[in-house]
């Protein structure tokens, strides 16, 4: 294991950190994470797994192997540079600095400072800003400067290509692919395991779960939406690999025990349900869900804060572990909740 540094998305910082912990738990069985700032986190991981982590994640932007740490943003100071096998093997490099949290610092001057430090410590290196052998990323925050060779960087191109508006079947309440992928990761189910989505809708969660290597069972009550979900699965190349069940989440047509649930249930306005009926739907559906899960399985769901309290599902034996509010607009905040079945 090596001490690495992850840069998290600034979109949903608490959700991003939780997702990173979940991915490391899937890989290693524990959460070797230490927060430096709301967007930077040290992790203990196999350096060979850096690409695996960022390619799987929705909200981890990049991972570096830190070799420079300056506790202040004073770029005139001399600091120690640790040995890096990657830099020893490289002939050229470029530095890319990023300021976080509104910190005041001359980014270009910071890149020059770091470049000079590296040249002083690795005399054989030369700067090449166009086609470097190696890129060094520097993150400048209120905690100082941390820099090191870039190991992996996320590319959201494929996720963006699966946005709801680009699918063959569309519905206004569909989850964005990044949030859907994050929710799948939060289940902490190991690849190859079973994930159930009892409110499958247009297929955002089943699509991401299938691409992450899970066996998926999407369930959708409305037949026309279930057909649309199947169309979307075919559109992304999953036809024949994932089937859709037209069924009721409150009376699941399943037998046996499964490892996790990631789902985006309906909320008030789009379904014309009163708050009382919505709460009843949630209690009935998640009671049925709990009956087909293995002990200590996780249930990850998005709840409309104004209509349903996240603690509601504790009435049926689901223990609330985490909640991450996501503001949709002025009158709607959704909370991504993580529950565990049993203590």
C-alpha positions, 0 to 999 in steps of 0.5 A: 500500500502507498499513501496517495492523494485523491482530488474530489469533485466540488459538486457534492463534496460529502457524497464524493468522500463517501463514494471514495470510501465505498470504492476502497472498501469494495477493493480492500475491505476497509476505508483507508481514507484521511481528509485533508480538505473537503476536496482532498483526501489521503488514501492508502492504496495499491498504486496499480489500483489508481486507474481502477478507482478513478474509472469506477468513481463518479466524483473522484477526479484524479489521484497523485502520488504526493512527493511535495508538501508545503504547509503554507502557500508561500511559493518562495520557500524551499521544501523537501522533495521525496524520491519518486520512481516515476520521476526517475524514469521520466525524461520530461515533465510538466506541472499543472497547478489547481487552486482550491477553495478560493485560496489566493496564490499565483498559479503560474508562479506556483507551477514555476516554483514547483518545476524548479524544485523538481529540476533541482532534485532530478537533474536529468529532467526537462520541462516539456509543456506540450508532450511531457512523459509525466505530468505533476499535479499540484493542489493549492488549498488553505492547508498548503501545497501538495504535489506529485506525479499524476497516476490517474484522471477521470474522464466523464466522456462516456458518462456524459454520453449517457445523459438522460436527454441523449437516450432513446427513451426520455423522462424528466425525472431521470437520474444523471449518470454520475449520481446513479453510478455513485449510488451504486458504489455506495452499496459496497457490493463487490462486482459480480454481486446482485443489485436490485433497483425496484424503481428502475424508471428509465434505467439510469441505475441499472445501466451504471450497475451493469457497466460496473460489473454487477448482476442487476434486476431492474423492476418498474411498475408502469409497463410503458416505462419498463419498455422504455427502460429496456430500450435504453439498456439496448441503446447502451449495448446491454440488450440481452444482458439485463432484463427488466421486470414489470412489477410492483416494488411493494410486492416484489416478484423475487425469491432468495437473498440479494446483496444490495439495493440502489434506487430512486423512488418516485417523489410527490409532484411527479407521481401526484401522491400526497405526502401521506401516501408517499410515506406509505409507499416508501414504508411498504416498498422498503419493507418488501425490499428488506425481506430479500436482502442479506443481513447487513446489506446496504440500501441506497436511495434518494428521498425528497426531504420536504415530503419524507424524513430520512429516519422514516425507514428506521421504523422497518429495521433499516439503520440510517448510516449516512445522508447527503442533501442535494439541492435540486431547486428552491423547493426541492432538496433530495437526500441520498441516504445510505441504510444498513439492514440490521445493526 
